[in-house]
Amino acid sequence: MKRNMKNFVKQLVYKNAPKEEYFVRGHRACQGCGPALGLRYILKASGPNTIVVNATGCMEIISSPFPYTSWAVPWIHTAFENTAAVASGIDAAIKVLKRKGRLDPNKKINIIALGGDGGTADIGLQALSGMLARDHNVLYICYDNEAYMNTGVQGSSATPYGAHTTTTPAGKVKFGQGYWKKNVAAIAAAHEIKYVATACPSYPLDLMEKVKRALSFDGAAYIHMFSVCPTGWGCPSNKTIEIGRLAVETGMFPLYEVFFGHIYRISYEPPKGLKPVEEYLKTQKRFRHLPKEIIDQIQERINEHWEWLKLMEETTSTEKYEKKVQEFLAQAV
């Protein structure tokens, strides 16, 4: 399962991606919007037989200004808190229609639930947990731009430690966000569903591969997608891809997969080891106030998490677990 570096680099060539577009032009995203780019890749991977359930947030606002839409597949707008619940209901309805012969029982219909970090890590977490526990045939994707960007860059529980937002301002009293980013992928994995992954649009073929894998079997899946936001982060709009890659290369946002809640596989390991996190932090205004001692704390935390991921991968790379993963992948295809 260890990813070959040369093959991984080769697959990043975008010309290998499907040509069809299902998240189309006309949306009103900011220049360099990471989530909008990610949606293009997600729907390229899922194809036309897809129903999207979209929580209130940036991607809902920019894609559906009445009477226009940028969705070339069926799309439903939901409130912050009930996206996973609505997706669960759609899954139940499809099962009933197939049982009654009103839908082809062999037709694969993909259900993708979308929410930002606010609608996932905070407001929608209860419904998401229920959906995962019931193991609905739904792929939930969190596009994580690390704050409530649509309403003015307020901090969420996914905002990184030390970051400046309008509700976690940096100043003389506090240095910014005062607690560590919530690990929602680990929370999803704790439900022991078949598949959890992290992804980033800066690695498009990896993202699409994970979406296809998540949709290829019956049951719930979760993907946490790191999504650069130039407007909210204070970074150049033409640096979105570069900053996304830096997040991965520094370990600020590692790419990995989790099978059955406990079998870990790192998707990408920097060939020369992790870069210093300061290289990532200095690209954004939201971190420019951080003193060296806070940067050192962030680096230490990253190192510990990376060591933990490596240990989890090593521990679950035994012949027993490898066979279980390979059998799952064969059935999923």
Stockholm file with secondary structure:
# STOCKHOLM 1.0

chainA/1-333         MKRNMKNFVKQLVYKNAPKEEYFVRGHRACQGCGPALGLRYILKASGPNTIVVNATGCMEIISSPFPYTSWAVPWIHTAFENTAAVASGIDAAIKVLKRKGRLDPNKKINIIALGGDGGTADIGLQALSGMLARDHNVLYICYDNEAYMNTGVQGSSATPYGAHTTTTPAGKVKFGQGYWKKNVAAIAAAHEIKYVATACPSYPLDLMEKVKRALSFDGAAYIHMFSVCPTGWGCPSNKTIEIGRLAVETGMFPLYEVFFGHIYRISYEPPKGLKPVEEYLKTQKRFRHLPKEIIDQIQERINEHWEWLKLMEETTSTEKYEKKVQEFLAQAV
#=GR chainA/1-333 SS CCCCHHHHHHTTCGGGSCSCCSBCTTCCCCTTCHHHHHHHHHHHHHCSSEEEEEESSHHHHHHCCTTCCCBSSCEEEECGGGHHHHHHHHHHHHHHHHHTTSSCTTCCCEEEEEEEHIIIIITTHHHHHHHHHHTCSCEEEEEECSSBTTTTCBCCTTSCTTCCCSSSCBSSSCBSCCSCCCCHHHHHHTTTCSEEEEECTTSHHHHHHHHHHHHSSSSCEEEEEECCCHHHHTCCGGGHHHHHHHHHHTTSSCCEEEETTTEEEESCCCTTCCCCHHHHHTTCGGGTTCCHHHHHHHHHHHHHHHHHHHHHHHHTCSHHHHHHHHHHHHHHC
#=GC SS_cons         CCCCHHHHHHTTCGGGSCSCCSBCTTCCCCTTCHHHHHHHHHHHHHCSSEEEEEESSHHHHHHCCTTCCCBSSCEEEECGGGHHHHHHHHHHHHHHHHHTTSSCTTCCCEEEEEEEHIIIIITTHHHHHHHHHHTCSCEEEEEECSSBTTTTCBCCTTSCTTCCCSSSCBSSSCBSCCSCCCCHHHHHHTTTCSEEEEECTTSHHHHHHHHHHHHSSSSCEEEEEECCCHHHHTCCGGGHHHHHHHHHHTTSSCCEEEETTTEEEESCCCTTCCCCHHHHHTTCGGGTTCCHHHHHHHHHHHHHHHHHHHHHHHHTCSHHHHHHHHHHHHHHC
//
